[in-house]
Every structure is written in C-alpha cells, then in structure tokens.
Amino acid sequence: MLEHVLSADFVGAPQLRSQLDRTEVIAVWGPDSVSVDLQVAEPCERAALPKELVPVDIHVHDTSGAYVGEILVWTDQGATLAALEFAWVTDEMPTSLPAIVDGRLSRPA
C-alpha cells in the first residue's frame, strides 16, 4: 500500500520511497483497525515535505464504484514515514486495507 501511494510524483517522494525497506509497524490505532503507526529505522534519508500529510489523493471505491474513503500517509515533521490511515466514510470500519485493482484502490462492498 505504501509503495502504491509513494509511487506518485511529489516533492519528497524519492526520500520517502527510500525509507520503505527500513519501515516497520509499531502500533495499531485501535482494536480491529487497519490504520497503523510506522517507524523508520536510522540511518535514513529524510524528506523535506512542508506538511505532515503526504500530498497524494488516494480515494478508495467499492466494487460498484461508490466512494468509501481514502488512504492517508502521515510523516513525522515531513521527514519520515509515521502512519498509514484508512479514513473511511461508511457505517462500518473496514477490516482490511483495500486491494489495488487496475491501478485504483478497491474494497468489497
């Protein structure tokens, strides 16, 4: 999922992509949550993003095409990967991250 988001072209993307092999999940946001906190092991190349949120719009749709949420990637002060969030807009919390289908994110209805 992180590779998909970071495949976009934006300032700081190459540095964040270089952190992928050094990134691990350190916490889950809550019971059954698919959103997680991340930590990048040192040494690593730091990005210089102006904000903590990676500037990529990653919308998630269900199999019928309805918008069900988005994937957000957070950084620690714009420098290192810090969290992967599935921000959903449905009544029920998702139990898994969406699949990448034909270059788009999709999850079962």
Accessible surface in RSA format (square Angstrom, percent):
REM  Atomic radii and reference values for relative SASA: ProtOr
REM  Chains: A
REM  Algorithm: Lee & Richards
REM  Probe-radius: 1.40
REM  Slices: 20
REM RES _ NUM      All-atoms   Total-Side   Main-Chain    Non-polar    All polar
REM                ABS   REL    ABS   REL    ABS   REL    ABS   REL    ABS   REL
RES MET A   1    49.68  25.7  11.51   7.6  38.17  90.9  11.59   9.9  38.09  50.5
RES LEU A   2    26.31  14.7  24.12  17.3   2.18   5.5  24.12  16.9   2.18   5.9
RES GLU A   3   126.45  72.6 121.13  91.6   5.32  12.7  35.29  68.3  91.16  74.4
RES HIS A   4    44.26  24.2  33.75  23.5  10.51  26.9  22.24  22.9  22.02  25.6
RES VAL A   5     2.43   1.6   2.41   2.2   0.02   0.1   2.41   2.1   0.02   0.1
RES LEU A   6     0.00   0.0   0.00   0.0   0.00   0.0   0.00   0.0   0.00   0.0
RES SER A   7    80.04  67.6  51.79  69.1  28.26  65.1  37.32  79.5  42.72  59.8
RES ALA A   8    33.08  30.4  22.78  35.2  10.30  23.4  32.99  46.5   0.09   0.2
RES ASP A   9   143.25 100.3 111.34 110.8  31.91  75.5  38.52  90.7 104.73 104.5
RES PHE A  10    25.31  12.7  11.61   7.2  13.70  35.6  22.89  13.9   2.42   6.9
RES VAL A  11   118.42  77.9 105.19  95.2  13.22  31.9 112.49  97.7   5.93  16.1
RES GLY A  12     6.53   8.1   0.00   N/A   6.53   8.1   1.83   5.0   4.70  10.5
RES ALA A  13     0.00   0.0   0.00   0.0   0.00   0.0   0.00   0.0   0.00   0.0
RES PRO A  14    73.65  53.7  65.79  60.0   7.86  28.6  68.13  56.3   5.51  34.3
RES GLN A  15    48.11  26.9  47.79  34.9   0.33   0.8   3.72   7.9  44.40  33.7
RES LEU A  16     0.00   0.0   0.00   0.0   0.00   0.0   0.00   0.0   0.00   0.0
RES ARG A  17    90.13  37.8  81.10  41.3   9.03  21.5  37.61  51.4  52.52  31.8
RES SER A  18    57.78  48.8  28.71  38.3  29.07  67.0  40.08  85.4  17.69  24.8
RES GLN A  19     0.16   0.1   0.09   0.1   0.08   0.2   0.16   0.3   0.00   0.0
RES LEU A  20    39.82  22.2  26.60  19.0  13.22  33.2  26.77  18.8  13.04  35.1
RES ASP A  21   147.14 103.1 109.43 108.9  37.71  89.2  35.07  82.5 112.07 111.8
RES ARG A  22    91.65  38.5  80.08  40.8  11.57  27.5  30.77  42.1  60.88  36.9
RES THR A  23    28.92  20.6   4.25   4.3  24.67  58.8   4.57   6.1  24.35  36.8
RES GLU A  24   106.34  61.1 100.38  75.9   5.95  14.2  34.62  67.0  71.72  58.6
RES VAL A  25    86.58  57.0  62.62  56.7  23.96  57.7  62.62  54.4  23.96  65.0
RES ILE A  26    93.24  53.1  57.47  42.8  35.76  86.2  64.70  46.6  28.54  77.4
RES ALA A  27    42.63  39.2  33.08  51.0   9.55  21.7  42.47  59.8   0.16   0.4
RES VAL A  28    84.70  55.7  61.30  55.5  23.40  56.4  61.30  53.3  23.40  63.5
RES TRP A  29   114.41  45.9  76.01  36.8  38.39  90.1  81.41  43.4  33.00  53.5
RES GLY A  30    24.62  30.4   0.00   N/A  24.62  30.4  23.74  65.1   0.89   2.0
RES PRO A  31   126.45  92.2 105.98  96.6  20.46  74.4 118.37  97.7   8.08  50.2
RES ASP A  32   115.13  80.6  90.71  90.3  24.42  57.7  24.95  58.7  90.18  89.9
RES SER A  33    22.30  18.8  10.92  14.6  11.38  26.2   4.96  10.6  17.33  24.3
RES VAL A  34    24.07  15.8  14.79  13.4   9.28  22.4  20.03  17.4   4.04  11.0
RES SER A  35     5.08   4.3   5.07   6.8   0.01   0.0   0.81   1.7   4.27   6.0
RES VAL A  36    19.61  12.9  19.61  17.8   0.00   0.0  19.61  17.0   0.00   0.0
RES ASP A  37    51.89  36.3  51.89  51.6   0.00   0.0   7.51  17.7  44.38  44.3
RES LEU A  38    13.15   7.3   4.43   3.2   8.72  21.9   4.43   3.1   8.72  23.5
RES GLN A  39    95.59  53.5  92.54  67.6   3.04   7.2  19.87  42.3  75.72  57.4
RES VAL A  40    15.12   9.9   0.56   0.5  14.56  35.1   0.56   0.5  14.56  39.5
RES ALA A  41    51.32  47.2  41.10  63.4  10.22  23.2  50.39  71.0   0.93   2.5
RES GLU A  42   102.18  58.7  82.92  62.7  19.27  45.9  60.50 117.0  41.68  34.0
RES PRO A  43   111.38  81.2 105.87  96.5   5.51  20.0 107.13  88.5   4.24  26.4
RES CYS A  44    27.65  20.9   1.22   1.4  26.43  62.1  10.97  27.8  16.68  18.0
RES GLU A  45    98.92  56.8  85.11  64.4  13.82  32.9  39.37  76.1  59.56  48.6
RES ARG A  46   128.24  53.8 108.57  55.3  19.67  46.8  47.11  64.4  81.13  49.2
RES ALA A  47     8.39   7.7   0.00   0.0   8.39  19.1   0.46   0.6   7.93  21.0
RES ALA A  48    85.58  78.7  62.96  97.2  22.62  51.5  70.75  99.6  14.84  39.3
RES LEU A  49    13.57   7.6   1.26   0.9  12.31  30.9   1.26   0.9  12.31  33.1
RES PRO A  50   125.32  91.3  83.23  75.9  42.09 153.0  95.76  79.1  29.56 183.7
RES LYS A  51   154.22  75.2 145.39  89.2   8.83  21.0  96.85  87.2  57.37  61.1
RES GLU A  52    87.95  50.5  84.00  63.6   3.95   9.4  21.76  42.1  66.20  54.0
RES LEU A  53    63.56  35.4  57.70  41.3   5.86  14.7  57.70  40.5   5.86  15.8
RES VAL A  54     5.13   3.4   0.72   0.7   4.41  10.6   0.72   0.6   4.41  12.0
RES PRO A  55    84.51  61.6  51.39  46.8  33.12 120.4  65.63  54.2  18.88 117.3
RES VAL A  56    26.10  17.2  10.72   9.7  15.39  37.1  15.08  13.1  11.03  29.9
RES ASP A  57   123.86  86.8  97.66  97.2  26.19  61.9  18.89  44.5 104.96 104.7
RES ILE A  58    20.38  11.6  17.89  13.3   2.50   6.0  20.32  14.6   0.06   0.2
RES HIS A  59    90.26  49.3  78.13  54.3  12.13  31.0  50.05  51.6  40.20  46.8
RES VAL A  60     0.00   0.0   0.00   0.0   0.00   0.0   0.00   0.0   0.00   0.0
RES HIS A  61    37.60  20.6  37.60  26.1   0.00   0.0  18.74  19.3  18.87  22.0
RES ASP A  62    20.10  14.1  15.55  15.5   4.55  10.8   0.33   0.8  19.77  19.7
RES THR A  63   106.28  75.6  70.31  71.3  35.97  85.7  59.10  79.4  47.18  71.3
RES SER A  64    95.45  80.7  53.48  71.4  41.97  96.7  53.91 114.8  41.54  58.2
RES GLY A  65    47.70  58.8   0.00   N/A  47.70  58.8  29.64  81.3  18.05  40.4
RES ALA A  66    51.25  47.1  40.12  61.9  11.13  25.3  50.30  70.8   0.95   2.5
RES TYR A  67    91.59  42.8  71.79  40.8  19.81  51.5  61.22  46.0  30.38  37.4
RES VAL A  68     8.06   5.3   7.94   7.2   0.12   0.3   7.94   6.9   0.12   0.3
RES GLY A  69     0.00   0.0   0.00   N/A   0.00   0.0   0.00   0.0   0.00   0.0
RES GLU A  70    46.94  26.9  46.94  35.5   0.00   0.0   0.81   1.6  46.13  37.7
RES ILE A  71     1.35   0.8   0.00   0.0   1.35   3.3   0.00   0.0   1.35   3.7
RES LEU A  72    29.18  16.3  27.17  19.4   2.01   5.1  29.18  20.5   0.00   0.0
RES VAL A  73     2.45   1.6   0.00   0.0   2.45   5.9   0.00   0.0   2.45   6.6
RES TRP A  74    78.01  31.3  78.01  37.8   0.00   0.0  77.54  41.3   0.47   0.8
RES THR A  75     5.34   3.8   0.00   0.0   5.34  12.7   0.00   0.0   5.34   8.1
RES ASP A  76    79.68  55.8  74.50  74.2   5.17  12.2  15.11  35.6  64.57  64.4
RES GLN A  77   150.78  84.3 124.17  90.7  26.62  63.4  36.01  76.6 114.77  87.0
RES GLY A  78     0.80   1.0   0.00   N/A   0.80   1.0   0.74   2.0   0.06   0.1
RES ALA A  79    17.52  16.1  17.52  27.0   0.00   0.0  17.52  24.7   0.00   0.0
RES THR A  80    13.47   9.6  13.47  13.7   0.00   0.0   3.20   4.3  10.26  15.5
RES LEU A  81     2.46   1.4   0.00   0.0   2.46   6.2   0.00   0.0   2.46   6.6
RES ALA A  82    26.05  23.9  21.68  33.5   4.36   9.9  22.05  31.1   4.00  10.6
RES ALA A  83     7.32   6.7   7.32  11.3   0.00   0.0   7.32  10.3   0.00   0.0
RES LEU A  84    10.58   5.9  10.58   7.6   0.00   0.0  10.58   7.4   0.00   0.0
RES GLU A  85    32.37  18.6  32.37  24.5   0.00   0.0   1.35   2.6  31.02  25.3
RES PHE A  86     1.86   0.9   0.02   0.0   1.84   4.8   0.02   0.0   1.84   5.3
RES ALA A  87    26.68  24.5  21.98  33.9   4.70  10.7  25.92  36.5   0.76   2.0
RES TRP A  88    98.02  39.3  77.04  37.3  20.98  49.3  69.40  37.0  28.61  46.4
RES VAL A  89    94.62  62.3  59.40  53.8  35.21  84.9  67.26  58.4  27.36  74.2
RES THR A  90    44.31  31.5  27.32  27.7  16.99  40.5  33.71  45.3  10.60  16.0
RES ASP A  91   154.03 107.9 115.15 114.6  38.88  91.9  36.78  86.5 117.26 116.9
RES GLU A  92   135.79  78.0 131.80  99.7   3.99   9.5  47.96  92.8  87.83  71.7
RES MET A  93    67.63  35.0  50.94  33.7  16.68  39.7  35.67  30.3  31.96  42.3
RES PRO A  94     1.53   1.1   0.33   0.3   1.20   4.4   1.53   1.3   0.00   0.0
RES THR A  95   116.92  83.2  92.18  93.5  24.74  59.0  62.58  84.0  54.34  82.2
RES SER A  96    64.27  54.3  59.56  79.5   4.71  10.9  38.97  83.0  25.31  35.5
RES LEU A  97    63.66  35.5  46.17  33.0  17.49  44.0  46.17  32.4  17.49  47.1
RES PRO A  98     7.27   5.3   0.00   0.0   7.27  26.4   0.70   0.6   6.57  40.8
RES ALA A  99    58.25  53.6  48.00  74.1  10.26  23.3  56.36  79.4   1.89   5.0
RES ILE A 100    84.01  47.8  54.91  40.9  29.10  70.1  54.91  39.5  29.10  79.0
RES VAL A 101    77.70  51.1  71.84  65.0   5.85  14.1  74.97  65.1   2.73   7.4
RES ASP A 102   140.92  98.7 100.65 100.2  40.28  95.2  40.53  95.4 100.40 100.1
RES GLY A 103    53.48  65.9   0.00   N/A  53.48  65.9  29.96  82.2  23.52  52.7
RES ARG A 104   144.53  60.7 140.33  71.5   4.19  10.0  63.30  86.5  81.23  49.2
RES LEU A 105     4.00   2.2   0.95   0.7   3.06   7.7   0.95   0.7   3.06   8.2
RES SER A 106    22.25  18.8  21.34  28.5   0.91   2.1  13.69  29.2   8.56  12.0
RES ARG A 107    41.39  17.4  40.46  20.6   0.93   2.2   5.17   7.1  36.23  22.0
RES PRO A 108   103.50  75.4  96.70  88.2   6.80  24.7  97.13  80.2   6.38  39.6
RES ALA A 109   107.74  99.1  41.43  63.9  66.32 150.9  70.80  99.7  36.95  97.9
END  Absolute sums over single chains surface
CHAIN  1 A     6359.2       4891.7       1467.5       3488.2       2871.0
END  Absolute sums over all chains
TOTAL          6359.2       4891.7       1467.5       3488.2       2871.0
